[in-house]
Every structure is written in C-alpha cells, then in structure tokens.
Amino acid sequence: MFSSRSSSPSLASKTAAATTALAALPVERFAHAAGDDTIKIAMVGCGGRGTGACVQAMNTPGPTRLVAVCDVDDEQIAKSLSSIRAQHHDKVDVPPDRQFTGFE
C-alpha cells in the first residue's frame, strides 16, 4: 500500500528554498548584459512587414543595431536596407557577408 506522505521535502519547501537562494544573488548581474547593452537585430524576411517591424524596433529608446538580414530575394534585401538606412543610417551594420539569400 502506498502512503500519501512522502519522506522527501514538499514542493512548497523546495520552491521556498530556491526562491531564497535566488533572492541572495545580485540583481544587476542578471538584469543587464555585460559590457555592451546594444540590442542586435537580425531580420528574416525583408518585405514590408519585416522592414516595418525592424524600423519599429530601432525606434525604441536605447541602443539598437541591425546586424544581419535574410530574404529569398537579394533585390528585396537591397530595397529594405535602403529604406532602413534612410531612417537609421547610424544603426545599420550589415556588410555583404551578413546578407543571406535563398532557402538555406
């Protein structure tokens, strides 16, 4: 016959112990990225929706940078980058080796 009581600590006591251990850790160590806090954006799909979402992300306060793009059409990549650079020229860092085309 199985007993409903267990000799192991209960879930509540395990949770309390874990919470206490986490509370002792310094928040600033986990709340921020070390060094550079720039949010790096990689855009997959350079059509209107992808380009618009990228621009919205770059409009947010704080440092952001577009670092890579991918689309099945290289002409769409060029069009999208041109549009984004017109609004955020200082936040676009996408050299040709980070412009991916095709389905691979």
PyMOL commands that set and color helices and strands:
alter all, ss='L'
color gray80, all
select helices_A, chain A and resi 11-23+27-31+48-59+74-91+96-98
alter helices_A, ss='H'
color red, helices_A
select strands_A, chain A and resi 39-44+64-71+99-101
alter strands_A, ss='S'
color yellow, strands_A
deselect
rebuild
show_as cartoon
